[in-house]
Amino acid sequence: MRRAPALALALAVLCAALPSAALGADAVWDALGAPGSVVVVRHSYAPGAFDPPGARLDDCSTQRNLDAAGRAQAGRIGEEFRRHGIVVGTVLSSPRCRCMDTARLAFGRAEAWAPLEGALKDAELRRRRLAEVRQRIDAYRDTPALVLVTHGSVVSDLTGVDVRMGGLVVLRRGGDGRFAVAGQLYID
């Protein structure tokens, strides 16, 4: 009988150490497949932390971009959606090349949408863009999943969840009509 508390403690420590994507992934995929779901995707792996000074939206060569691992990761995201039978509706993306590339490689298409770019250096613009994204999410009622491909700061601002590059946060509408985090997934 003395082993039971020790075993329970060991199990609790192990579960705490596991990434949340490993816990309940099937339930998260089920939530994503339900009508009206929204998935917020942080772009796939792109080396570095920020775009270089002077980066321009009209020139991908001036931006931080996906490397081979990031492109492969984006492809695996799309494969996992197909494997789980997730039908994708509208795909909106930050106009930054790493986000557009992630969306196109994963889902075959993307529509650039400026609010998903965020605004790290302008608090008022950041607030306005975030409000616009929230309005779009709140208005979403369609059956295929709405996909938003964006940056880590936008994911955390919208959901309160910090995810690695290639991470996904699934949102579902609750009984009160508001969206809430159903879970997160990471596809390596």
Helices and strands as residue ranges (DSSP letters): H 3-17, G 20-22, H 25-33, E 38-42, G 60-62, H 68-83, E 88-93, H 97-107, E 111-112, G 114-117, H 123-139, E 145-150, H 152-159, E 167-173, E 179-186
